[in-house]
């Protein structure tokens, strides 16, 4: 297992993992991801959702970088909040 200082990336599914059944993001999960970001750990999302179904959550978490939609069938990049680049 990696020590905390070796961890550079958190990869997470969205539905049923990062968000609750009602699609809401808990304060605990949001704060954990923002704390990790402050420590230099990036987060990326992988989901069965289409890209546009990931954007609001990504904006809430201030994510930038790659993500996967359609169960990994599409890879995209968060460049600006609310903008998906292919």
Helices and strands as residue ranges (DSSP letters): G 4-6, E 9-12, H 27-38, E 42-45, G 51-53, H 55-60, E 65-69, G 70-72, E 74-80, E 83-85
